[in-house]
Amino acid sequence: MDVFFVYLLIVSATPLFLWDQRKNLALLHIPFILLLWVYFGMYATMDLTMAMHVLGVSLFVINLVFAHVAAYLIYAKPVIKRKADPKSNLNIIK
């Protein structure tokens, strides 16, 4: 549970990184973060059914996929685009 809480804190900061370049993705991610916090509160205070555990794991997986897609869009895609552009390759050589 400690690892999940640390992950929850990191996920809560993700929209801050997305805000400059991808505002729509940041706004899309906020409801999932809120649902994860609600799930965490329910997990900490009551016994959950199997369906609730499945919901929690599903939210976790969705956020994990979302975070990796966002990281690709922010960090990897611009680098790949720059390397594919022949004009920018000439600037690197000079």
C-alpha positions in Angstrom: 0.0 0.0 0.0 2.9 2.3 0.6 4.1 2.0 -3.0 0.5 2.8 -4.2 0.5 5.9 -2.0 3.8 7.1 -3.4 2.6 6.4 -7.0 -0.6 8.4 -6.1 1.5 11.4 -5.1 3.6 11.2 -8.3 0.4 10.8 -10.5 -1.1 13.8 -8.8 1.8 16.0 -10.1 1.5 14.7 -13.7 -0.9 17.4 -14.9 1.6 20.0 -13.9 4.1 18.6 -16.3 1.5 18.3 -19.1 0.1 21.8 -18.6 2.6 23.7 -20.8 2.4 21.6 -23.9 -0.7 19.5 -23.6 -3.5 21.2 -21.7 -6.2 18.9 -23.0 -4.3 15.8 -21.7 -3.8 17.4 -18.3 -7.5 18.2 -18.0 -8.4 14.7 -19.2 -6.2 13.2 -16.5 -7.6 15.0 -13.6 -10.8 12.9 -13.2 -8.7 9.7 -13.1 -6.5 11.2 -10.4 -9.6 12.1 -8.3 -11.0 8.6 -8.7 -7.7 7.1 -7.5 -7.8 9.4 -4.4 -11.4 8.3 -3.7 -10.4 4.7 -4.1 -7.4 5.2 -1.8 -9.7 6.7 0.8 -12.2 3.9 0.5 -9.4 1.3 0.7 -7.9 2.9 3.8 -11.2 3.1 5.7 -13.4 0.1 4.7 -13.5 -3.4 3.4 -13.8 -3.4 -0.3 -15.6 -6.0 -2.5 -13.8 -7.8 -5.3 -15.5 -5.5 -7.8 -14.0 -2.4 -6.0 -10.5 -4.0 -6.1 -10.9 -4.7 -9.8 -12.0 -1.0 -10.3 -8.9 0.2 -8.3 -6.5 -2.0 -10.3 -8.2 -0.9 -13.5 -7.7 2.8 -12.6 -4.1 2.1 -11.7 -3.5 0.5 -15.1 -5.3 3.2 -17.0 -3.2 5.8 -15.2 0.0 3.9 -15.9 -0.8 3.7 -19.6 -1.8 7.4 -19.6 1.5 8.4 -18.0 3.6 6.5 -20.5 1.7 7.9 -23.4 2.1 11.4 -22.0 5.8 10.9 -21.4 6.2 9.8 -25.0 4.3 12.8 -26.3 6.2 15.3 -24.2 9.7 13.9 -24.3 10.2 11.2 -27.0 8.1 12.5 -29.9 9.9 15.9 -30.2 13.3 14.2 -30.3 12.1 11.7 -32.9 10.6 14.4 -35.0 13.8 16.5 -34.8 15.9 13.5 -35.9 13.6 12.8 -38.8 13.8 16.3 -40.1 16.7 16.6 -42.5 17.1 20.4 -41.9 17.6 20.0 -38.2 20.2 17.2 -38.8 22.3 19.7 -40.8 22.2 22.2 -37.8 23.5 19.5 -35.5 26.4 18.7 -37.8 27.5 22.3 -38.1 
